[in-house]
Every structure is written in structure tokens, then in C-alpha cells.
Amino acid sequence: MTVLEYAPQGLRQVRSLVVLGDSTAVGLGDPLPGGGWRGVGPFLADALSGTEQVLFANVSINGARMGDVRSIQLPQALAVAPEVAVIIVGMNDTLRSDFDPERIRADLGYVVGELKAAGAIVLTVRFHDHAKVFRLPGPLRRALRSRISALNSVIDSVSAAHDAGCLDLDLLPGAYEMGTWSVDRLHPSELGHRLLAQGFAGMLADRGCAIPRPVSLTCSGGRQVGTAGHVVWLIVKGIPWLWRRGRDLVPYAVSIMVKGVVGPPR
């Protein structure tokens, strides 16, 4: 593939990018040798950069929910005056006992509307079936699928209402291959983050934006985590996290089980 140093005639050269959202937006799953995370944001910023580096800001926060994006991250994002804004958030909402699709709709609609009003091209994501890459007991799996379906319905409607691009992770090539995911099976690996960036870049190209340096799917520059590191992560971080979130989801899973046995109310 030819690498372009300048925006071809008639294409828009993007000069500023902001990423909002949760731990996936932060870059978890793509660790750097010196510490910290890289991820989809820097890959996309590099793809958009021609002779001048795109102004890039990542205002995402580990554990963020949709309300956090509205109350904390949106003002920071608007201060950057972004030409492109990427939003990756919602999964933390699905894992909590107070999951509320209508509140999520209101928050996401406000965030997307404000970014669009500020002149940004806004890109969102709709989520894949986590049960295909992350094993859960049957009731929890069905509960999570139900919640993700409700979340995706909200994201679809808000994206359509505001003409925001929406990257469908269920249709993303490689989305269900194990190499796309980090050891926790919840966050993308380096390859997974590169695939996300490539998907976003393609959407921007469809909207008339120049992509001077197409995203490479060849992994490089990240820190390789060995088997011992994976085991330590699962014991210290992964299992405790799953236990905390699972407790929030269990009551909903039980209600699904009960409905399956006794049927819907008459």
C-alpha cells in the first residue's frame, strides 16, 4: 500500500483528534516497554498525520461509564477543539446493577451532540458478543448479552440521529480471533487496537478525510508479556475484577433464569 505524505487533492487533512471513553480507549492491552499504555488513539493519530503530527489528546479514564464521559471527559475534549472525536464506552455500564439504557441514551446523545456542534466528526463503537471470546456461566452470559444488546440499540439510535460514524465490532475482521485480545479477553491486544484504529481510519476515509499513513497490522514497539506475566495479571487483577463486576451482574442473571423457568408475567 502506498504511503501518502500529503492529503490528496479534495481530501480533508485532519489536524486534531481526541479519544474519550473507558479502559479500552486508554489503551489497556497494549503496554509500552517503559510503562503505560498505547492503544487505538496513538495508532489512529499516526494514521492521520502527514507532514505535521496531528494534535492528539486522550481524555479517557479506566473504569469510566457513560455518565463520566459526559460530566468529566466532555469538557476536556471540547477544550481541544477536535476535528475528530472517538468514543469507546459503555461496557462498564452493562456490568453494573444500576444499568439504565435511557440514562445512557441521554448521556451519549448529549456528548455526541456537543461534539458535533463544536465541528467534530464523531465516531462511536457498537459492541461484539463478549461470550464468544470470554467464557462465562450460562446465566451470566445471557445476562451480559441482553445488556450489550440494549447498549448497542442505544448507540445505534444516537449515532444515526447525529450522523456519527459507528464501528460495528461484531463485523470487524478478526474480532473473534484470540490474537485480537489480551490475556483478560476483555481488552484488545496490540493487534486488536491496531484493528480498531484501522477500522476508524477507514470510516474517516469514507467521510473524505486523508489517511496519509495507513494503520499497519504488524505489531511493533509494544511490550511483550510472557506466560508468567499473564498468570500474575489474572491472579492480581483479572479474577478480583471479574468477581467484583460479576456480583453486580448476578442479580440480573438470576432474574433471567427465573423468567426462563416461570415464563413472563401474565
Helices and strands as residue ranges (DSSP letters): E 16-21, H 23-26, H 40-48, E 55-58, H 66-68, I 69-73, H 74-79, E 84-88, H 91-94, H 101-117, E 121-126, G 130-132, H 138-161, E 165-168, G 169-171, G 178-180, H 190-206, H 227-233, I 234-238, H 239-262
